[in-house]
Amino acid sequence: MTVATKIDVPADVPSANQGLYEQNFHTMTKGTGRLMLFAGDQKVEHLNDDFYGALSDGTPIVQDDGDPEHLFRIAREGVIGCYATQLGLIARYARDYTTIPYLVKLNSKSHLIKTSQRDPQSLGWVTVDDALILRGKGVNVVGVGYTVYLGSEFESEQMREAAQACFQAHRAGLLAVLWIYPRGKAVPKEQDPHLIAGATGLGATLGADFVKVNYPKPEDGTPPAVAFKEAVQAAGRTRVITAGGGSTDVRKFLQTLHDQIFIAGAYGSATGRNIHQKALHEAVQMTNAISAITYGGHTVDEAMAVYEGKERFSI
């Protein structure tokens, strides 16, 4: 286990809710300052593409993944910081999965309307107050999330809603995680390292505790983990996490995660498909392996041993 980190409580958290904010921060980061976010918002973002059929290499997606409850089972049995999904799913399932820490995703959009047709726009479905209704029902809501499409012609509306979400979350003692993706006709290279750094800096100015971005793809031969240092620095006290991306080889995924944290200085990941497209036992082992690196500071070999069931990891 890595050494516990000092909690930097933002000034917009009222004194009355500082203890709750610290408790939620500890729950999500296990006292390490890092975050293993289990992302389950793809039911909207990618519709059923991620949950039925086969991967690009022909590997079948497990049949259980077609049922939303598969993700709740994984979140309950695996080692995660929080499970992020839409309020409607949480309201439907959370009473049967009370031990899960939840992050309510406030906005979402599908992938059907392409950038060539219209710049991306994703406005809020629900508010922080709506998320607090769940908390009042005994659901362990620890934070909220919101996506901003930087470079979209609609970015200003999304920035305004994101800033308000962060502020209102802090007022309630919750954490705020922003997904920020450069995307739109004005963005020719979505994973340009300099632009990704701009996105993390934006996350800081909007008030996010964590900002989730795509891993950069340098074109000058710089290793991605080295190029990513610019984004971590640009975020300042806002902690940077990376998108997990599509399903890939387990060791390759874990090596990339290790590099992101221990070379670039990132604070974890938000991972969905690399977890939930697997059968339950394997998916749970994957959460444990990711958390072994994120929370435990383990090597890739040690995390692989956790994934393969040769070693145990728990918090």
C-alpha positions in Angstrom: 0.0 0.0 0.0 1.3 3.5 -0.9 1.6 6.1 1.9 -1.6 8.0 2.7 -1.9 11.4 1.2 -2.9 14.7 2.8 -6.4 15.7 1.7 -6.4 19.1 0.1 -10.0 20.3 0.7 -11.1 23.0 -1.7 -12.2 26.4 -0.3 -15.7 26.0 -1.8 -16.4 23.1 0.5 -18.4 24.5 3.5 -16.9 23.8 7.0 -20.0 21.8 7.8 -19.3 19.4 4.9 -15.5 19.2 5.1 -15.6 15.9 7.0 -18.0 14.4 4.5 -15.7 15.6 1.6 -12.7 14.0 3.3 -14.6 10.8 3.9 -15.6 10.6 0.2 -12.1 11.4 -0.9 -10.7 8.6 1.3 -13.4 6.2 0.0 -12.5 6.9 -3.6 -8.7 7.0 -3.2 -8.3 4.5 -0.3 -6.1 7.1 1.3 -3.6 7.2 -1.5 -4.7 10.2 -3.5 -5.1 7.9 -6.5 -8.4 6.8 -8.1 -9.5 3.5 -9.7 -12.8 4.6 -11.3 -14.9 1.8 -12.8 -16.6 3.4 -15.7 -20.1 2.2 -16.6 -21.5 5.1 -18.5 -21.1 3.4 -21.9 -24.7 2.2 -22.1 -25.4 5.7 -23.4 -22.0 6.7 -24.9 -21.6 3.6 -27.0 -25.2 2.2 -26.8 -25.1 -1.6 -27.0 -21.9 -1.8 -29.1 -19.8 -2.5 -26.0 -22.1 -5.0 -24.5 -23.1 -7.4 -27.3 -21.3 -9.2 -30.1 -17.6 -9.3 -30.5 -14.4 -7.3 -30.1 -12.5 -6.0 -33.2 -10.3 -9.1 -33.1 -13.3 -11.4 -33.1 -13.2 -12.3 -29.4 -16.8 -12.7 -28.2 -18.1 -10.2 -25.6 -19.4 -12.3 -22.7 -23.1 -12.8 -22.8 -23.6 -11.5 -19.3 -22.4 -8.1 -20.4 -25.7 -7.5 -22.1 -27.3 -7.2 -18.7 -26.6 -3.9 -16.8 -26.5 -5.9 -13.6 -23.3 -7.5 -14.7 -21.5 -4.2 -14.0 -23.0 -3.9 -10.5 -21.9 -7.4 -9.6 -18.3 -6.5 -10.7 -18.4 -3.2 -8.7 -19.6 -5.0 -5.6 -17.1 -7.9 -5.7 -14.0 -6.1 -7.1 -11.6 -3.5 -5.7 -12.7 -0.1 -7.0 -12.7 3.5 -5.8 -16.2 4.2 -7.2 -18.6 3.0 -9.9 -19.6 5.8 -12.4 -22.9 5.5 -14.2 -26.1 7.3 -14.9 -28.6 8.1 -12.1 -31.4 6.0 -13.7 -29.3 2.8 -13.4 -28.2 3.6 -9.9 -31.7 4.2 -8.8 -32.8 0.9 -10.3 -30.1 -1.3 -8.8 -28.4 0.4 -5.9 -30.7 -0.9 -3.2 -29.4 -4.4 -4.0 -25.8 -3.2 -4.1 -25.5 -0.9 -1.1 -21.8 -1.5 -0.5 -20.7 0.2 -3.8 -19.5 3.8 -3.8 -21.3 5.6 -6.7 -20.4 8.5 -8.9 -23.4 9.9 -10.7 -22.8 10.9 -14.3 -24.8 14.1 -14.9 -24.6 14.2 -18.7 -24.2 11.8 -21.5 -24.7 11.5 -25.3 -24.6 8.7 -27.8 -22.0 8.2 -30.5 -24.6 8.2 -33.4 -24.2 11.8 -34.4 -20.7 12.1 -35.9 -18.5 15.2 -35.7 -18.8 15.5 -39.5 -22.6 16.1 -39.0 -22.5 18.3 -35.9 -20.0 19.3 -33.2 -20.6 17.3 -30.0 -22.9 18.6 -27.3 -23.8 16.9 -24.1 -25.9 18.9 -21.6 -27.0 17.8 -18.2 -29.7 15.3 -17.6 -29.8 15.6 -13.9 -28.3 17.9 -11.2 -26.2 17.5 -8.0 -29.4 17.9 -6.0 -30.9 14.9 -7.9 -27.9 12.9 -6.9 -28.3 13.9 -3.3 -31.8 12.4 -3.3 -30.2 9.0 -3.8 -27.8 9.7 -1.0 -30.8 10.5 1.2 -32.1 7.1 0.4 -29.0 5.4 1.8 -27.1 5.1 -1.6 -23.4 5.8 -1.1 -23.0 8.6 -3.6 -19.5 9.9 -3.3 -19.2 12.2 -6.3 -20.6 13.4 -9.6 -19.1 13.4 -13.1 -19.6 15.5 -16.2 -18.2 15.4 -19.8 -16.9 18.5 -21.6 -16.1 18.5 -25.3 -13.3 21.1 -25.6 -13.2 22.6 -29.1 -16.8 21.9 -29.8 -18.8 25.0 -30.9 -21.0 24.2 -27.9 -18.1 24.2 -25.4 -19.2 27.3 -23.5 -22.5 25.7 -22.4 -20.8 22.6 -21.3 -18.1 24.5 -19.4 -20.7 26.5 -17.6 -22.6 23.4 -16.5 -19.4 21.6 -15.6 -18.2 24.5 -13.4 -21.6 24.6 -11.7 -21.6 20.9 -11.1 -18.1 21.1 -9.5 -19.2 24.0 -7.3 -22.5 22.4 -6.2 -20.8 19.0 -5.6 -18.2 20.7 -3.3 -21.0 22.5 -1.5 -22.6 19.1 -0.7 -19.3 17.5 0.3 -19.0 15.4 -2.9 -16.1 15.0 -5.3 -16.3 16.2 -8.9 -14.7 14.3 -11.8 -14.7 15.9 -15.3 -14.3 13.9 -18.5 -12.6 16.4 -20.9 -12.2 15.4 -24.5 -11.0 17.8 -27.3 -13.5 17.0 -30.1 -15.1 18.9 -33.0 -14.4 20.3 -36.4 -11.9 22.7 -34.8 -9.9 19.8 -33.4 -7.7 18.0 -36.0 -5.7 16.0 -33.5 -7.7 14.9 -30.5 -4.8 13.3 -28.7 -2.1 16.0 -29.3 -0.1 16.1 -26.1 -0.2 19.9 -25.9 -4.0 20.0 -26.4 -4.5 17.2 -23.8 -2.5 19.5 -21.4 -4.9 22.3 -22.2 -7.8 20.0 -21.3 -6.4 19.1 -17.9 -5.7 22.8 -17.2 -9.3 23.5 -18.1 -10.4 20.8 -15.6 -8.5 22.7 -12.9 -10.1 26.0 -13.7 -13.6 24.4 -13.7 -13.0 23.1 -10.2 -12.6 19.4 -10.8 -11.0 17.1 -8.2 -10.0 14.7 -10.9 -10.0 15.2 -14.7 -10.2 12.3 -17.0 -8.5 12.6 -20.4 -7.4 10.4 -23.3 -3.7 9.4 -23.2 -1.7 11.5 -25.7 -0.3 10.2 -29.0 2.9 12.2 -29.7 4.0 12.4 -33.3 7.7 13.4 -32.6 8.8 10.1 -31.2 8.5 11.2 -27.5 7.3 8.3 -25.3 3.6 8.9 -24.4 4.3 8.7 -20.7 7.0 11.4 -21.0 4.7 13.6 -23.2 1.9 13.2 -20.6 3.9 14.9 -18.0 2.9 18.3 -19.5 -0.8 17.4 -18.9 -0.1 16.4 -15.3 1.7 19.6 -14.6 -0.9 21.8 -16.3 -3.6 20.4 -14.0 -1.8 21.6 -10.8 -3.7 20.3 -7.8 -6.4 18.7 -9.9 -5.5 15.1 -10.3 -5.3 13.6 -13.8 -6.6 10.1 -14.6 -6.7 8.5 -18.0 -9.4 6.8 -20.1 -9.0 3.0 -20.2 -9.9 2.8 -23.9 -11.1 -0.3 -25.8 -10.3 -3.9 -24.7 -6.7 -4.8 -25.2 -4.1 -7.3 -23.9 -4.1 -7.4 -20.1 -0.3 -7.1 -19.6 -0.2 -4.3 -22.2 -3.0 -2.4 -20.4 -1.4 -2.8 -17.0 2.0 -1.7 -18.3 0.5 1.4 -19.8 -1.3 2.2 -16.6 2.0 1.7 -14.6 3.8 4.1 -17.0 1.0 6.7 -16.7 1.2 6.7 -12.9 4.9 6.1 -12.2 6.5 7.9 -15.2 4.0 10.6 -16.1 2.7 11.2 -12.6 -1.0 10.6 -13.3 -3.3 9.5 -10.5 -5.1 6.5 -11.9 -7.6 5.5 -14.6 -11.2 5.3 -15.5 -11.7 1.9 -17.0 -14.8 0.3 -18.4 -14.5 -2.1 -21.4 -11.2 -3.7 -20.2 -13.2 -4.8 -17.2 -16.9 -5.4 -18.0 -16.5 -7.2 -21.3 -15.0 -10.1 -19.4 -16.8 -12.8 -17.4 -17.5 -11.9 -13.8 -14.6 -13.7 -12.1 -12.1 -12.4 -14.7 -13.5 -8.9 -14.5 -13.2 -8.9 -10.8 -9.6 -10.1 -11.0 -9.0 -7.2 -13.5 -10.3 -4.6 -11.1 -8.0 -6.1 -8.4 -5.0 -6.0 -10.7 -5.7 -2.4 -11.7 -6.1 -1.4 -8.0 -2.9 -3.3 -7.1 -1.0 -0.8 -9.3 -3.1 2.2 -8.5 -3.5 1.8 -4.8 -0.8 -0.7 -3.9 2.0 0.6 -6.0 2.6 -2.9 -7.4 4.8 -3.8 -10.4 3.2 -5.1 -13.6 4.4 -8.6 -12.8 2.8 -8.4 -9.4 -0.4 -7.1 -10.8 -0.5 -9.9 -13.4 -0.1 -12.4 -10.6 -3.2 -10.8 -9.0 -5.1 -11.0 -12.3 -4.1 -14.6 -12.8 -5.2 -15.5 -9.2 -1.7 -16.3 -8.0 -1.7 -13.5 -5.5 -4.5 -11.6 -3.6 -5.0 -7.9 -3.4 -7.5 -6.2 -1.1 -7.9 -2.9 0.7 
